Amino acid sequence: MALRANAGRLVVFQIASEVARDVSRLATTFRGPAALQRGDQLVRAACSIPANISEGCGRGTIAEFRQFIIYARGSAHEVRSHLQVTKLIDSRVRTECSRLESRVTLVIKMLGRLYDHPPPS
């Protein structure tokens, strides 16, 4: 069964893209030991979420789409983990990290629903 999905029309893609933008901005404020490395890993994981959603839409089958949704969900869990560690390391960004954690949790839930109910073919 062929899949014809447009990532840009998916609300989860839009939210994940906003999270990636906000995480990129946050990472520029990091200080302390390994700040650049921590920021780089966080940004890479955050950008991976919408990229995997988009790639899944372009694959053409529901089975492949679901595989990339799983990859996106894994990246979202990684982002949430990095944000939790960042809150422990740098109290200045605690509020922003908590806000982003909530958004990432929403993305994780939405990805679960998208996996169970892929776009119509």
C-alpha positions as CSV (number, residue, x, y, z in Angstrom):
1,M,0.0,0.0,0.0
2,A,1.5,3.3,-1.1
3,L,1.7,6.2,1.3
4,R,1.2,9.8,0.1
5,A,2.0,12.0,3.1
6,N,3.2,15.6,3.3
7,A,5.3,16.1,6.4
8,G,4.6,19.8,6.4
9,R,0.9,19.2,6.9
10,L,1.5,17.1,10.0
11,V,1.0,19.0,13.3
12,V,3.7,16.8,15.0
13,F,6.2,17.8,12.3
14,Q,5.4,21.5,12.8
15,I,5.8,21.2,16.6
16,A,9.0,19.1,16.3
17,S,10.5,21.8,13.9
18,E,9.7,24.5,16.5
19,V,11.3,22.4,19.2
20,A,14.4,22.0,17.0
21,R,14.5,25.8,16.5
22,D,14.2,26.6,20.2
23,V,16.7,23.9,21.2
24,S,19.2,25.5,18.7
25,R,18.7,28.9,20.4
26,L,19.0,27.4,23.9
27,A,22.3,25.6,23.0
28,T,24.0,28.9,22.2
29,T,23.7,29.9,25.8
30,F,25.4,26.8,27.3
31,R,28.4,27.3,29.6
32,G,30.7,25.1,31.5
33,P,32.6,21.9,30.8
34,A,31.8,20.4,27.4
35,A,29.2,23.1,26.7
36,L,29.8,22.9,22.9
37,Q,29.6,19.2,22.8
38,R,26.5,19.0,24.9
39,G,24.8,21.7,22.7
40,D,25.9,20.0,19.5
41,Q,24.4,16.6,20.6
42,L,21.2,18.2,21.8
43,V,20.7,20.1,18.5
44,R,21.5,17.1,16.4
45,A,19.0,15.0,18.2
46,A,16.3,17.7,18.1
47,C,16.8,18.3,14.3
48,S,16.6,14.5,13.8
49,I,13.0,14.4,14.9
50,P,11.4,16.4,12.0
51,A,14.0,15.0,9.6
52,N,12.9,11.4,10.4
53,I,9.2,12.3,10.1
54,S,9.9,13.9,6.7
55,E,11.9,11.0,5.5
56,G,9.2,8.6,6.6
57,C,6.7,10.5,4.6
58,G,8.9,10.2,1.5
59,R,9.4,6.5,1.7
60,G,6.2,5.5,0.2
61,T,5.0,2.6,2.3
62,I,3.3,2.5,5.7
63,A,5.8,0.0,7.0
64,E,8.7,2.3,6.1
65,F,6.8,5.3,7.4
66,R,6.4,3.6,10.8
67,Q,10.1,2.7,11.0
68,F,11.0,6.4,10.6
69,I,8.4,7.4,13.2
70,I,10.2,5.0,15.6
71,Y,13.5,6.7,14.8
72,A,11.9,10.1,15.4
73,R,10.5,8.9,18.7
74,G,14.0,7.7,19.8
75,S,15.5,11.1,19.0
76,A,12.7,12.8,21.0
77,H,13.5,10.6,24.0
78,E,17.2,11.5,23.5
79,V,16.3,15.3,23.5
80,R,14.3,14.9,26.6
81,S,17.1,13.2,28.4
82,H,19.6,15.9,27.3
83,L,17.3,18.6,28.6
84,Q,17.0,16.9,31.9
85,V,20.7,16.7,32.3
86,T,21.1,20.3,31.2
87,K,18.8,21.4,34.0
88,L,21.1,19.7,36.5
89,I,24.2,21.3,35.1
90,D,23.0,24.8,34.5
91,S,20.3,26.3,36.7
92,R,20.1,29.4,34.5
93,V,18.2,27.5,31.8
94,R,16.0,25.3,34.0
95,T,12.8,27.1,33.1
96,E,13.4,26.9,29.4
97,C,14.5,23.3,29.6
98,S,11.3,22.4,31.4
99,R,9.2,24.2,28.8
100,L,11.0,22.3,26.0
101,E,10.7,19.0,27.9
102,S,6.9,19.5,27.9
103,R,6.9,20.1,24.2
104,V,9.0,17.1,23.5
105,T,6.7,14.9,25.6
106,L,3.8,16.1,23.5
107,V,5.8,15.2,20.4
108,I,6.5,11.7,21.8
109,K,2.8,11.2,22.4
110,M,1.8,12.5,19.0
111,L,4.4,10.2,17.3
112,G,2.8,7.2,19.1
113,R,-0.6,8.1,17.8
114,L,0.9,8.7,14.3
115,Y,2.5,5.3,14.4
116,D,-0.9,3.7,15.3
117,H,-2.8,5.8,12.7
118,P,-0.6,6.7,9.7
119,P,-1.8,9.2,7.2
120,P,-4.3,7.7,4.6
121,S,-2.7,6.4,1.5
